[in-house]
Amino acid sequence: MMPSYFIAHGAPSLVLEEHAYTDLLKNFADQITKPKAIVLFSAHWEESVQTVSTVDEYSTIYDFGGFQDELYRITYPAKGDRSLSDQIQALFTKHGIESTLDEKRGLDHGAWAVLKLIYPNADIPVVALSVNRYLTNEQQYEIGKALSSLREQDVLIIGSGGTVHNLMGLNWRSDGIDAWAEAFDSWLQSKLETWDTASLFNYSELAPYAREAVPSNEHFIPFLIAMGAGDKDRKAQLLHRSYQYGNLSLSCWQFD
Protein backbone atom coordinates (compact mmCIF):
# COMPACT_ATOMS: atom_id res chain seq x y z
CA MET A 1 0.00 0.00 0.00
CA MET A 2 1.27 3.45 -0.91
CA PRO A 3 2.10 5.57 2.17
CA SER A 4 0.64 9.04 2.55
CA TYR A 5 2.95 11.99 3.17
CA PHE A 6 3.06 15.40 4.73
CA ILE A 7 5.60 17.56 2.90
CA ALA A 8 6.42 21.08 4.03
CA HIS A 9 6.72 23.48 1.11
CA GLY A 10 8.61 26.26 2.92
CA ALA A 11 9.05 29.48 0.96
CA PRO A 12 8.29 29.58 -2.79
CA SER A 13 12.05 29.71 -3.43
CA LEU A 14 12.38 26.14 -2.10
CA VAL A 15 12.18 24.84 -5.66
CA LEU A 16 15.42 26.72 -6.53
CA GLU A 17 17.36 25.85 -3.38
CA GLU A 18 19.98 23.17 -2.77
CA HIS A 19 20.28 21.63 0.68
CA ALA A 20 19.48 18.41 2.55
CA TYR A 21 15.72 18.88 2.34
CA THR A 22 15.63 19.53 -1.40
CA ASP A 23 17.97 16.57 -1.86
CA LEU A 24 15.42 14.42 -0.04
CA LEU A 25 12.64 15.60 -2.32
CA LYS A 26 14.70 15.21 -5.48
CA ASN A 27 15.41 11.59 -4.52
CA PHE A 28 11.91 10.94 -3.21
CA ALA A 29 10.62 9.32 -6.39
CA ASP A 30 13.37 6.71 -6.29
CA GLN A 31 12.30 5.56 -2.82
CA ILE A 32 8.64 4.72 -3.55
CA THR A 33 6.59 2.90 -6.16
CA LYS A 34 5.73 5.16 -9.07
CA PRO A 35 2.19 6.35 -8.33
CA LYS A 36 -0.63 6.11 -10.83
CA ALA A 37 -1.77 9.56 -9.71
CA ILE A 38 -1.17 12.16 -7.02
CA VAL A 39 -3.82 13.64 -4.73
CA LEU A 40 -2.51 16.83 -3.13
CA PHE A 41 -4.00 19.13 -0.48
CA SER A 42 -2.35 22.56 -0.51
CA ALA A 43 -2.48 25.08 2.32
CA HIS A 44 -2.77 27.80 -0.32
CA TRP A 45 -6.12 26.66 -1.69
CA GLU A 46 -8.83 27.53 0.82
CA GLU A 47 -12.53 26.99 0.26
CA SER A 48 -15.54 26.84 2.58
CA VAL A 49 -16.63 23.56 0.97
CA GLN A 50 -14.20 20.75 0.19
CA THR A 51 -13.30 21.27 -3.45
CA VAL A 52 -11.90 18.71 -5.89
CA SER A 53 -10.15 19.77 -9.08
CA THR A 54 -11.30 18.42 -12.44
CA VAL A 55 -8.85 20.42 -14.55
CA ASP A 56 -7.65 18.71 -17.74
CA GLU A 57 -4.23 20.41 -17.69
CA TYR A 58 -3.12 22.75 -14.91
CA SER A 59 -1.93 26.30 -15.30
CA THR A 60 0.74 27.53 -12.87
CA ILE A 61 -0.29 30.04 -10.22
CA TYR A 62 2.36 32.49 -8.93
CA ASP A 63 0.69 33.31 -5.63
CA PHE A 64 3.62 35.26 -4.15
CA GLY A 65 5.65 38.38 -4.74
CA GLY A 66 9.18 39.67 -4.30
CA PHE A 67 11.04 36.46 -5.10
CA GLN A 68 13.56 35.59 -7.81
CA ASP A 69 12.52 36.29 -11.39
CA GLU A 70 13.29 32.69 -12.27
CA LEU A 71 10.39 31.49 -10.13
CA TYR A 72 7.89 33.26 -12.36
CA ARG A 73 9.14 31.34 -15.39
CA ILE A 74 8.64 27.90 -13.85
CA THR A 75 5.62 25.97 -15.09
CA TYR A 76 4.15 22.67 -14.02
CA PRO A 77 1.63 21.58 -16.68
CA ALA A 78 0.47 18.39 -14.99
CA LYS A 79 -2.60 16.63 -16.32
CA GLY A 80 -5.67 16.04 -14.21
CA ASP A 81 -7.58 12.76 -13.84
CA ARG A 82 -11.34 13.24 -14.09
CA SER A 83 -12.16 9.63 -13.22
CA LEU A 84 -10.11 9.92 -10.02
CA SER A 85 -11.76 13.26 -9.20
CA ASP A 86 -15.16 11.60 -9.52
CA GLN A 87 -13.99 8.71 -7.34
CA ILE A 88 -12.78 11.15 -4.69
CA GLN A 89 -16.11 12.96 -4.67
CA ALA A 90 -17.90 9.61 -4.35
CA LEU A 91 -15.73 8.70 -1.36
CA PHE A 92 -16.50 12.03 0.26
CA THR A 93 -20.22 11.46 -0.28
CA LYS A 94 -19.96 7.97 1.20
CA HIS A 95 -18.35 9.42 4.33
CA GLY A 96 -20.80 12.30 4.68
CA ILE A 97 -18.36 15.00 3.56
CA GLU A 98 -19.83 17.74 1.38
CA SER A 99 -17.75 18.49 -1.71
CA THR A 100 -17.84 20.30 -5.02
CA LEU A 101 -15.84 20.25 -8.25
CA ASP A 102 -13.63 22.94 -9.80
CA GLU A 103 -12.77 23.01 -13.52
CA LYS A 104 -10.53 26.08 -13.70
CA ARG A 105 -8.04 26.58 -10.87
CA GLY A 106 -4.35 25.94 -11.55
CA LEU A 107 -1.69 24.67 -9.15
CA ASP A 108 -0.48 27.12 -6.50
CA HIS A 109 3.09 27.09 -5.21
CA GLY A 110 2.15 24.86 -2.30
CA ALA A 111 1.51 22.21 -4.94
CA TRP A 112 3.88 22.85 -7.83
CA ALA A 113 7.00 23.77 -5.83
CA VAL A 114 6.88 20.37 -4.12
CA LEU A 115 5.88 18.42 -7.22
CA LYS A 116 8.54 20.08 -9.37
CA LEU A 117 11.22 18.77 -7.03
CA ILE A 118 9.79 15.25 -6.83
CA TYR A 119 8.46 14.69 -10.35
CA PRO A 120 10.02 17.46 -12.46
CA ASN A 121 8.59 16.17 -15.74
CA ALA A 122 4.98 16.64 -14.62
CA ASP A 123 4.22 13.23 -16.08
CA ILE A 124 1.92 11.91 -13.34
CA PRO A 125 -1.76 12.95 -13.18
CA VAL A 126 -2.63 15.25 -10.28
CA VAL A 127 -5.88 15.95 -8.47
CA ALA A 128 -5.63 19.10 -6.35
CA LEU A 129 -7.85 19.55 -3.30
CA SER A 130 -8.67 22.53 -1.11
CA VAL A 131 -8.55 22.97 2.67
CA ASN A 132 -11.07 24.57 5.01
CA ARG A 133 -9.71 26.31 8.11
CA TYR A 134 -13.12 26.35 9.80
CA LEU A 135 -13.48 22.60 10.27
CA THR A 136 -12.45 20.91 13.49
CA ASN A 137 -9.18 19.02 13.65
CA GLU A 138 -11.16 15.78 13.87
CA GLN A 139 -12.97 16.69 10.65
CA GLN A 140 -9.66 17.41 8.89
CA TYR A 141 -8.41 13.98 9.91
CA GLU A 142 -11.61 12.36 8.66
CA ILE A 143 -11.13 13.94 5.23
CA GLY A 144 -7.81 12.13 4.88
CA LYS A 145 -9.27 8.93 6.33
CA ALA A 146 -12.09 9.01 3.76
CA LEU A 147 -9.51 8.83 0.97
CA SER A 148 -7.24 6.21 2.54
CA SER A 149 -8.51 3.43 0.27
CA LEU A 150 -6.93 5.24 -2.71
CA ARG A 151 -3.54 4.17 -1.35
CA GLU A 152 -4.43 0.58 -2.32
CA GLN A 153 -4.64 1.79 -5.94
CA ASP A 154 -1.09 3.24 -5.88
CA VAL A 155 -2.43 6.77 -5.52
CA LEU A 156 0.00 9.06 -3.67
CA ILE A 157 -1.71 11.31 -1.11
CA ILE A 158 0.27 14.42 -0.11
CA GLY A 159 -0.53 17.16 2.35
CA SER A 160 1.54 20.28 1.60
CA GLY A 161 1.87 22.93 4.30
CA GLY A 162 4.07 23.55 7.34
CA THR A 163 3.97 22.45 10.98
CA VAL A 164 5.71 25.65 12.12
CA HIS A 165 4.66 28.47 9.82
CA ASN A 166 4.72 31.96 11.28
CA LEU A 167 5.66 34.47 8.59
CA MET A 168 5.54 37.39 11.02
CA GLY A 169 8.07 35.65 13.26
CA LEU A 170 10.68 34.80 10.64
CA ASN A 171 14.23 36.07 10.89
CA TRP A 172 15.36 36.17 7.28
CA ARG A 173 19.04 36.54 8.28
CA SER A 174 19.14 33.85 10.95
CA ASP A 175 21.22 30.69 10.61
CA GLY A 176 20.08 29.36 13.98
CA ILE A 177 16.95 27.59 15.16
CA ASP A 178 14.48 29.19 17.55
CA ALA A 179 13.98 26.99 20.62
CA TRP A 180 10.21 27.45 20.59
CA ALA A 181 9.93 26.03 17.07
CA GLU A 182 11.91 22.95 18.04
CA ALA A 183 9.84 22.53 21.21
CA PHE A 184 6.58 22.52 19.24
CA ASP A 185 7.84 20.07 16.62
CA SER A 186 9.32 17.79 19.29
CA TRP A 187 5.97 17.66 21.06
CA LEU A 188 4.32 16.89 17.74
CA GLN A 189 6.75 14.06 17.08
CA SER A 190 6.15 12.50 20.49
CA LYS A 191 2.39 12.42 19.90
CA LEU A 192 2.73 11.16 16.35
CA GLU A 193 4.97 8.26 17.27
CA THR A 194 2.27 7.02 19.68
CA TRP A 195 -0.55 8.09 17.33
CA ASP A 196 -2.10 10.13 20.12
CA THR A 197 -4.91 11.69 18.14
CA ALA A 198 -6.67 13.04 21.26
CA SER A 199 -3.66 15.23 22.03
CA LEU A 200 -2.99 16.13 18.41
CA PHE A 201 -6.56 17.26 17.85
CA ASN A 202 -6.13 19.52 20.88
CA TYR A 203 -2.62 20.72 19.97
CA SER A 204 -3.58 24.38 20.23
CA GLU A 205 -4.19 23.93 23.96
CA LEU A 206 -1.62 21.25 24.82
CA ALA A 207 1.45 21.81 22.65
CA PRO A 208 4.18 24.21 23.80
CA TYR A 209 4.30 27.44 21.77
CA ALA A 210 1.32 26.37 19.67
CA ARG A 211 0.22 29.97 19.14
CA GLU A 212 3.67 30.92 17.82
CA ALA A 213 4.00 27.82 15.64
CA VAL A 214 0.46 27.87 14.22
CA PRO A 215 -0.87 31.44 14.29
CA SER A 216 -3.40 30.39 11.64
CA ASN A 217 -4.16 26.79 10.84
CA GLU A 218 -4.27 26.58 7.04
CA HIS A 219 -0.68 25.26 6.86
CA PHE A 220 -1.28 22.72 9.63
CA ILE A 221 -4.45 21.27 8.08
CA PRO A 222 -2.63 19.28 5.34
CA PHE A 223 -0.63 17.57 8.09
CA LEU A 224 -3.81 16.32 9.77
CA ILE A 225 -5.28 15.21 6.43
CA ALA A 226 -2.15 13.26 5.45
CA MET A 227 -2.13 11.66 8.89
CA GLY A 228 -5.79 10.72 8.53
CA ALA A 229 -5.00 8.97 5.25
CA GLY A 230 -2.61 6.76 7.25
CA ASP A 231 -5.21 5.80 9.86
CA LYS A 232 -5.34 2.10 8.93
CA ASP A 233 -1.91 1.09 10.26
CA ARG A 234 -1.13 4.24 12.27
CA LYS A 235 2.61 4.32 11.76
CA ALA A 236 4.41 7.65 11.47
CA GLN A 237 8.01 8.11 10.36
CA LEU A 238 9.89 11.41 10.31
CA LEU A 239 11.98 11.48 7.14
CA HIS A 240 13.42 14.97 7.58
CA ARG A 241 13.21 18.05 9.75
CA SER A 242 15.19 21.26 9.45
CA TYR A 243 14.50 24.98 9.70
CA GLN A 244 15.01 28.14 7.71
CA TYR A 245 14.94 31.77 8.86
CA GLY A 246 14.96 30.78 12.52
CA ASN A 247 11.71 28.85 12.66
CA LEU A 248 10.22 27.97 9.27
CA SER A 249 10.06 24.18 9.50
CA LEU A 250 10.92 21.95 6.58
CA SER A 251 9.61 18.55 7.54
CA CYS A 252 8.55 15.40 5.76
CA TRP A 253 6.42 12.76 7.46
CA GLN A 254 5.51 9.35 6.10
CA PHE A 255 2.31 7.66 7.25
CA ASP A 256 1.99 3.92 6.61
N, C-alpha and C positions, 0 to 999 in steps of 0.2 A: 504494500500500500504506500502510495506517495505521501511523504510527510507534508504538513503545512508549515509555513514559515512566517515569522515576523522579521521584517527587514527595515531598519532605520534608513531614511533617505537623506538625513543631514541637510546641508545647504544645497541649493541647486548646482553649485560648482563641484559637488561630489563626483559627477560624471567625468570631470577633467582632471581629478586629483590622482596622485599615486602614493599609496601608503598601504599598511597592512590590511585595512578594511576593504579598500578597493581591490586589492589582490585577492582577498577572499571571494568577492563578488565575481571577479573576472574568471576565477577557477570554479565557481559554483556549479556551472553546468556539467563539468566533468565528474562531479561527485554524486550526481543523482541520475535516475532514469530520465531520458528525454521525455518531457510531458507532451501529451496530445494537445493540451491547451493550458492557458494560464488564467486564473480568476484572481483579480487584484482589487483590493480595497485601498483607496488612497485617502489620506487625511485631508487632501486639498479638494475633494469633491464632497460637498455637504448638501444634503437634501433633507426635507422634512418627512419624506416617504422613501423607503428603500428603493433605489433606482438601479436598474440593470441596463447596461449598454447593449444596443443592437446595431452598432455602427458596422458598416461593411469594411471600411478602411479608415483608420484613425488619422486625424490631423494632429499636429503637435502644438500644445498650448504652452506659451511662455508666460507663466503666471508669477512673474518676479521682475524686479528691476535693479539696475545698478551693478550687474555682474559682467563677466567677460563677454566681449562681443561674440566670441566663438560659440557661446551657449545658444545664442539666438539663431545660429545656423544649423544646429543639430535637429534632425528629424527622426521620428520613429514611426514609420508607416505600417504598423502591425495591422493584420486583418482581424476582423471580428469573427464570431462563430454564432450565428443566429440560432442554430439548433441547441447549442449549449445555453444560450441566453434564455430560451424557452424552457429548458430543463430546470435552470436555476429558479425561474419564476414559479414553476410548478412545485418545486421543493419548498419554496417560501410559502406558497398557498397551503401545501400539505401541513406545514408547521404553524399555520396561523399568523404568518408574517405578511403584512400588506406590502405590495411592491408595485412598481410601474416600470415601463420601458422608456429608453431614450435612444433616439436615432441620429443624434447630431453631435454630441459632445466629444471632443478629442481627448487625448491623454495629457494630463497635467504633469508637472515635473515630479510629483510624488510617485507617479507611475513610470514615466519614460526614463528618468535618470537612473532608476534601479534596473529596469529592463535592458537599457542600453549597455550596462556593464555586464549583465548576465548573458543575455542573448542579443549581441550587437547587430545581428542580421535581420532582426524583426521577422523571423521566419516561423514563429509559433503563434497560433491564434490567441487573442486576448479578449477576455470579457471584463470590462471595468465596472466596478460597483461603488456606490456612494456610501457615506457614513452619516449618521444622525446623532448630533451631540446631545439631544434631548431625551434619548432613551436611557434606561437604567443600565448599569454595568451587566446585570444578569441578562437583560435583553440583547446587549451587544454579543455576549457569549453565545446566546441561543442562535443568533444569526449565523455565526460560524458553524455551530453544531448542526444546523439545518442543512448545511452544504457538505458535511463531512463525508457522505457517501460518494461524492465526486472523486475523492482520493483513490477509490477502488478502480476508477476508470483512467488512472494516470493523469488526472487533472491536478495541476499545481496551484494551491491556494496560498496567496501572499497577502499579508497585511503590511502596508507601508506607512510608517509614521515615525514616532520617536518617543521613547519612554521618559526621557528628560528633554523637554523642549520649551525653553523659556527665552524667547528672542530678546526680551527686555533685559534679561540678566546676563547676556553674553559679553565676554571680554574678548574682542576680536584680536587682541595682541597677546593673549595669554598662551603660554606653553604648558601651564600646569593644569591640575584637575581640582575643581572645587570640592571640598569634603562633603558638602551637602548633597551634591549630585551622586557621588559614590555611595553615600549612606542610603539614598532612596533606591538606587539600583541594586544594592546588596540586599536590602529588605525584600525587594521584588524577587530576586533570585532565590532567597530562602523559602518564600511562599510558593514559587513555581516548582521547585524541586520536590516539594511535598504535595503539590497540586491542591493547595489550600485555597479553594475558590471563595470560601466565606470571607477570608481576610482580603483576598485580592479584589473582590467586589466592593469592599469597604476601605480600599486603599487610601482614599482621601481623608479618612479619619484615623487610620491606624499607621500608615507609613510615615517614617520621619521625612520632614521637608516636602511633603506631598504638594503643598501649595506652591512652593518654589519650582518643583519639578514639573508639575502639571497645572499651570495657571489656567489653561482651558483644555478641554479633554479631547479635542478632535484628533490630535496626534497619538493619543493613548488608545483610542477606540480600535484601530486596526490590530493592536496587540491583543486585545480581548477577543476579537473576532478570530484571529489566527489560532489563538489558544482554544477557543471553542471548537474549531475544526479538528483539533486533536483530542477531543473529549473521549474517544473510544478507548485508547490505551493509556492516556494521561501520563505521557513521558515528555519531559522538557529537557532540552540540551542547549546550553549557551555555546554558540559557535564563535562569537567574537563580542568584545566590548571595549571600546575606547572612547575618547572624548576630544572634541575640538572646542576652541574658544572658551575654555574653562569648564564648560558644563553641557555642551551639546552632545548628547550620547549617540554613538554609532554602535548599535548592537544588532546581533542577528540571533534569533532563537529558532530552534527546530522543535516541532511538536509531532511526536509519533503516535 
